Amino acid sequence: MSLSTIQYQVIWNRLIAVVEEQAQTLIRTAFGTSTREAGDLSAGVFLPDGRMIAQAVTGTPGHVNSMAESVKHFLRQFPLSDMAPGDVFLTNDPWKGTGHLYDITMVTPVFHRGQSVALFASTLHVVDIGGLGPGPDGHQIYHEGLFLPILRFIQAGRLDNTVLRIIKANVREPEQVEGDILALVACNEVGGRRLTAMLDEFSLSDLLAVGEHILTHSRQAMLAAVRRWPAGRWQSEMWIDGYDAPILLRAALTLSEQGIEIDFDGTSPFVAKGINVVKAYTDAYSSFGVRCLIGSEVPNNAGSLEVITVKAPEGSILNAPYPAAVTSRHIVGQMLPDVIFGCLRQAKPNAVPAEGASCLWNIQLSGGHVLPGFDAGSFLRQPRFSITSFSTGGTGARPGIDGLSTTSFPSGVRNVSVEILESISPVVFWRKEYRPDSGGAGQFRGGLGQVIELSHGGGAPMALGAAWDRIAFPARGAEGGRNGAGGRVSLGSGQPLSGKGQQIIPPGERLVVETPGGGGLGEPSTRDRAAVRQDIDNQLVTPDAARTLYGYTVQD
């Protein structure tokens, strides 16, 4: 059947609606707050050869762009000839999934009139996967939890209860994890039903012609976007905190008629802690960094992603080999857009944002388990819990506008409300407010971080899985803008805590987390006086900082 341009556009919009309903089904049915509140997930539809043709608007770059590669691994393990209607496959293999064991990826083949027509894939972040617990303390993947290779989870509509029992026996929150896994099954099934209904409606036997049309036009549109930028090669580097020692991220970016190449040669080697990044996750956030500035209007699929080539030396922290520890890979991976921006700023000055907090500042807490120095009687009385409070700092200032305060970039996940977290755990939040003066000064100010203060409502100890950065090396300003404030973590008594690793919040103590601010853009002296005054009135900038950084006094 020959389709017109208008028909292709209608079908494309329908595909987006299909995968968005897939994602919303996942949100509505998932048990964990990471998915249903924060939106830490991805959903997409793929051609039978594993090429992604459409992704849901809802989701994170780290998941969806990694998943664009992971479906091909599923097909290598289980070719289409080995798949049948009602089959469902899953994995949390970091090197064949989306980067760490906490992310479970599920793939479901779709059949129409007796032939395979597509694959639906989805990913979410579970609250626990066993092992040492959240945080970068592990030295190898074996320490970090239950490793599920690519396996058949449902065969011809029949669930493998053995696999599910093994998973539940190895995690601290079995009901939540089971609910999340079954939500993945449900969302892929909904996607498949909507797709076959669409094929019937448009009298299509398969997706091949439509898919090739989408991918070809997406690739051409992305190349056209690249060619609107000057050709050349630029280098950038950025230091981040690391675990025991600072980490250097170094990139060379080349723009040409053929596309974009990013080479991370010279980046620090992988380390014996769980902050390493697998190559697929490096690809994911590198390509996202490019797409924020080049071709942001082009659909994100295998066609447009083909234009971007990413190289990272094997054995570097951005291409960590098995069995490296990778639980907190976001600490490093989510910094990559800032490194990419550092290259592109040289190609187009005054058109690129300053650096931001970038990596998430999630507060990962658990209790009711056996903790160092625990009291047996208290342990038996306290309820078990594991929660993740999605939190973040400020983004870098943008050309012509201030940075966003307490906004997750580049991950795009939402903060989880304190009311939700307090309803599912004994944690009490005493304070959650903007952190004054944390945004870097500039003509356009960096976004602010936040101050979060919390404790165990019953006065019991808690385990904190810290996985944070931008403490020793804050977000840098650009074009004369000042750096954002570095992050800080301490007890309510004032005792400083480490930004990485599992630590104990003693009984009766409070945890105080101060997230980083984004860098400023442009000289502070050129900031509009009314904007400075408004910041003072809104208590985003103190009068002392206004006077010191902007040369502004309240009398002005």
N, C-alpha and C positions, 0 to 999 in steps of 0.2 A: 504493500500500500504506500502510495506517494503522499507525503504530508506537505502542507504549505507552511510558510514562515509563521503565520499566525497560529496554526495548529501546533507547531513545535513550541511556540511560546506558551500556549495554553497548557501543553503537557508538561513543560518545564515547571510552571507554577504549581501544577498539580503534584509533581514529584516533591517539591519543597513542602507542600502541605502534608504529603504522606510522611516524610521523615520528621517533620515537626510534630505531627500527631504521635509518631513513634516515640520521640523524646518526651512529650507531655505525658504519655502513658507511663513511661518510666518514672517520671517525677510523681505522678499520682499514686503509683503502686509501691514504690520503694519504701523501705522501713527506715533506712539511715538518713540522718539530717544532712549528710554530705550531698546526697542526691536531691531529696525532696525540699530542702531549704536553700542549700548553697548552689545547686545546679552544677555540681562537679560530675559531669557526664559527657557522653557523646552518642550520636546516633547517625546512621547513614545507610545509603543503598549503593550496591556495587554491581557491576556487570559480572557475568559468570566467570570471567577471567581474573577477577579480583580488583579491577580498576574502579575507584570511587567516582560516582557520577553526581551525587548530591548529598549534602550534609544538612542536619538540622541547624537552624539559627541558634537554638539553645545548646550550650555546651562549651567546652574549653579547647583552645588550640592544641594543648599538650595531648589531649585525648584524641580528638578527631584527626589531626594530622599524623599522629603515630598510628592510629587505626587504619589510615589510608594504606600503610605498608603492611600491617599485621594480617590483614585478610589474605594476602598472598602466601603467608606462612601457613595459614590454615589449609589452603588449597594444596600446598606441597605435602602436607601430612595426610590430608583426606581429599584426593582428587574428586571432581564432580561425579565421576563414574562410581565412586564409593558412597555417595550421598543419596538419600532417598527422602521422599516426603515425610515430614514429622521428625526429621533429625535435627538436633541442636548440638553445637560444639562450643567448648569454652577453654580458656586458658588464663593464667595470670603470669605467664613467663615474661619477665621484663624485656627480654631481647626479642620476643615475638609478639608482644602485646604493646602496652603503652608505658613501660618504663620502670614499674616497681610492682611488688607482689600485692599491694593493696588494691590495684586496679584489675578487675575481672572483665575480660572481653568475651562476648558471646557472638557467635555467627550462626545464622539460620538460612539454609537454602530455601528458595521459593520455586515451586513448580507450577506450571500453567499448561493445561491441556497435555500433560504427560511429559513435558520437557522443562529442564531447569532454565529459569529466565533471569534470576537475580540472586543476590545474597544480601541479607540485612545484617548489620553489625551494630553493636552497642557496647558501651563501657561505662562502668561506674566505680566509685571509690568506696570500699567497705570500711567499716569502723575498726575492724581488727582482722588480722590474718595469722595470729599466733606469734611464735618467736619471742624476741626480746620486747616487742611492743613498738609503738611509733617512735621515731627519732633515729638519728644517724649513728647509734652506738655499735652496730654490728660491724664485723671485720670482713665477713663474706656473706653471700646470699643465703647460706645455710642458717645463719643466725637470725634472719629477718622474717621467717615465717614459713607457712606451708606453700610449697611450690607445686603448681598444677600445670603439667605439660598440656599441650593441645590434645584434647580428648573428646570423645563422643559422650555427651551428657544425657541426651535423650535420643533413643533409637526408635524410629517409626512411631513416635508419639508416646513412648514408654520411658518414664524417668528412671535413671540409674540411681536408686536410693543408696547404693553402696558409696558412690562418690559423695553424695550429699552428707551421709553419716560421717565419713572421714573428715570432711570440711568442718562440720559442726563440732566434732570432737577435738578440733585443734584450735578453736578460736574462743576468745573470752566472751563474745556476744553472739552466741549461736542463732538466736531467733532473728536478730537484726540481719545477720549475714545471710541466713536462709531466705528471708523475705526479699533481700536485695537481689539475690541470684534468681529467684522466681520472677521478680519484676523484669529482669533482663529477658527472660523467656517470653513474658507477656508482651513486652514492647516490640520485640522482633516479630511476634505473631501478628500483632495489629498492623505493623508495617506491611507484612506480606499480604494480608487480606486486602488492605487498601490498594496495594499495587495491582493485584490480579483483577480487582474490580475496575481499576483504571484501564487496564489492557482490554478488558471486555468492552468498556464504554467507548473506546476509540478504535475498536476492531483491530487490535494489534496482537500478533502471535508471540512477540517477544520485545525486548528492549534494545536490541542490538543497533538498529538504525537510529533510534532516538539517542542512545548513549553515545554513538560515534559522532553524531551531529553536535551534541552538547560538548563533548571533550575537544573536538576539533575547533569549534568556535571559542571555547574558553582559552585554549592554548594561543590562538591567534590574537585574542583580545589582550592577553597577558603580555605577549611579545610587543604588541603595539604600545602598551603602557610603559614597558621597559625602554622602548626606543624614544619616548618623550623625555627621557633623562639623558644627561650628557654621558657619553662613553668614557670609560677610564677605570683606573684601579686605585683603591684607597685602603688604607690600613687604620686599625683602631685597636686599642687594648684597654683593659680595665682590671683592676685588682679588686678582689672580694675577700671576705674574712677567712674562708676555709674553715677547717676543723681545728687542727693543731698548728697550721701555718697558712699564710695567705696563698690564694690561688690567682694565677694570671690567666685571663681570658684574652686571647689575641686573634684577630680576624683580618683577612684581606678580602675585600669584596671587589669583584670585577663586573662592570656593566658593559655589554656589547650587543651587537645586532642579534646574536644567537641566544641571549638570555643573561642570566645572573649566575655567577659562581662565587661561593663563599668558602674560604679555606681557613681553617682554624689551626694551621701549622704554627708551632711555637707556644701553644697553650700548655698549661701545667699537666704533668702526668696524673693518672688516677691514683687514689689514696686508699689507705686501709681503714676507711670509715664510710658510712652510708650516704655520702654526698655525690657519688659518681653518677654519670649520665650515660645511658645507652644511646647508640647512634640515632635510633628512630626518634627519640625525644629531642635530641639536638637538631635533627632535621625539622621537627615540628615547630619549635620556637624560633629557629632561624628563618624559616619560610614565613612564619607569622610576622616577624619583625619587618621583613621586606614588604609584606602585603599591607601593613599599616600605612605605608607611604607610597607604594607602587602597585597599582592595579587593585586597590581596595574594592572597587566596584565590580570586579570580575568574579564569577562564581568560583568557590574554592573546591576544586576537584582534581582528579588525576591529570587532566589536561593543563590546567594553570600551574599546578605544582611541578609539572615536568620542566617548566622553564627555569626553575631554580635548582641548582646543583650545590650540594653541601659536602664538603670534605673535612674530615677530622682524623688526625693520625690515630691508628689503633694503639691502644695503651694510654691515650690521653684521657683526661677527666671527662672529655666530651665524647669518647668512644671507648667506654670501659669494657673490658672483656669479661666473660663469664669466668669465675663466679664472684665478681666484685660485688661489694655491698652498694645498694642503690636506693634504699627506702626513701631518703630525703633528696632525691635527684632534683626536685623543684628548686632547691636552694641555689643551684648553679644554673640549671636549664632555663629558669625564668629570667635570668639576667641577660640572656643572649639578645633579645631585642635592643637593649641599651647598647650592646657592642655593635650591632648592625647599624643603629642610629648614628653611632660615632663615625662610621664609614660614610654613610649617606649625607651627614651634615657637611662633609667636605665637598660632596658633589653639588649640593644645593644649600649654601649657608642661609640662615634665617628661615628655614623651612622645616626644621626638625625639632622635636621636643627635647628638653633636657632629661637627664637620667631621673628615675624614680625609685621608690622603695623596691619595686619589681617583684621580688619573691614574696610569697605569702608569709604572714606571721600567724599561722594557725596555732592556737593554744590547745595542746593535746594532753588531756588529763585522764587519769584512771585512779580507782580506789576500791577498797573492799577486797583487795588482793593482798598476798603476803608481800609486804614492803620491808626494806631494811629498817631494823630497829622497831618492828611492829610489836604490839602488845596482843597476845593471843585472845584475851577476853574482848578487847576492842575490835579486833579483826572479825570475830564471830558475830558481833552486833552490827557491823557496818554493811550496808548494801553494796554490791559490786556495781561498778559503772565504768564506762569508757566513753568519752565524748571528744569531739573536735569542734572547737569554736573557730570558725573561719574568720580571720581578721587580717588587716593589711594596713599599710601606711599610705603616703601620698604619692601621686604621680608627678612626673616632672612638668614644669611649666611648658605651655605649648605656644607656638607662634601666634601672637595676638590675643592670648587668653591665659588665665592662671591655670595651674595644675588642679587636678581633682583631688579632694581630700578623702582619705580613708577609702580609696577605691582600688579594687583588685585589677591591676594591669601588670602583666599581659594576660593573666589567667582568665579574667572575666567572671570569676565566681562571685556569688553574693555573700555578704556577711550573714551569719546565723544570728537571729534575734536572741537576746538574753532570756526572754520569756520561754522560748522553746527549750533552751538548754537547762534552765532551772526546773522545767517541768519533767525532764527525763533523768535528772541527776540531783545529788545533794549540794551541788555547787551554787553559791550565792554571789552574784555580781554586785559589788558596792559602787562601782564607778565605771563609766564608759563615756568618754568625752574627748573633744578635740584637744590636741597638744599644742598650746600656743607657741609661736615662734619656731615651730619645727619645719615649716615650709621655707625653702631657700629664698632669700631676698633677690629681687630682680625687677626689671621693668614689668615682667609678668612673674608672679610669685609661684613657687612650688606648692603642691598640695600638702596639706597638713597630715601628720600622723595622729594617733589617738592614744589615750591613756586608759588602760583597763585594769581594774582592781577587783580581785575575787578571792574567795576562800571556800573551804568546806563548811557547809552549814552546820554540821554536827561536830565540828572541831577536830575531825580525824585527819591523819596525814593523807597526802595525795602524791601520786607519781606524775611528774611533768616530763613530757617528751619534747624537749626544746629543739627546734630546727629552724633557726633564724639567721639572717645575715644583715649587712649594712649597719653593723655596730662599729667596727674599727674603720671601715671604708664607706662613708656615707655617699648618698647620691650626689654626683657632681653637677654644678651649674654649668651653663653654656652661654657663650656670647657676652661674657662679663657677669653673668648671674652667679649668686653664691650657692654653696653646697647646702643641701638639706641637712637637718639634724640626724645624727646617727641614732640607732635604736638603743634601748636600754631595758634590762630586766633585773628585778630585785625582789626581795621580800619586803613586806610592809615595815619591818624593823629597820630597813636600810641596807641590809646585807646584799651585796651584788650576787647575781647568779650568772651562770654561763649561758651564752646564746645557743649552745648546742649540747645535746646529750641528756640522758635521763637524770633527773634530780628529784629530791624529795622535798615537798612543801611540808614543814613540820606541823604537828598538831597546833591549832590555834593561830597559825600564821596566815598572812595574806600574801598573795602573789600580785606584783605590780608590773605590768608590761607597758612599755612606751615604744610605739612603733615609729619607724623612720619617716622623715619628710622627704618630699621631692625637691630636686634642684631648681633653682631660679633661672630665668632666661632674660638676658639683657641687663644693662647696668641698673642697679637699684635707684640711682639718683634720677633716672628718667621715668620712674613710675609715676603715674598720675596721682596728684596729691589727694584727690577725692577718694581714690582707691585705697590709699594708705589710711586715710581717716575712717573709711568704712571698715577696714580690717581691725582698727583699734576699737571702734564701736562694737564690732561683733566678737571682740576678745580673741581674735585669731593672731593678732600681733600686739605685744605689750607696748606701752608708751616708751619704755627704755629702748626696746629693739627698734622702734620706729625712729627714734632720735639717732641711735648709733648707726643703723644700717641704711636708713633712707634720708637722714638729715631733716627729719620732720618732728616738730614739737606740737603738742596739743594746741598751743596758742595759734599755730598757723591755720 
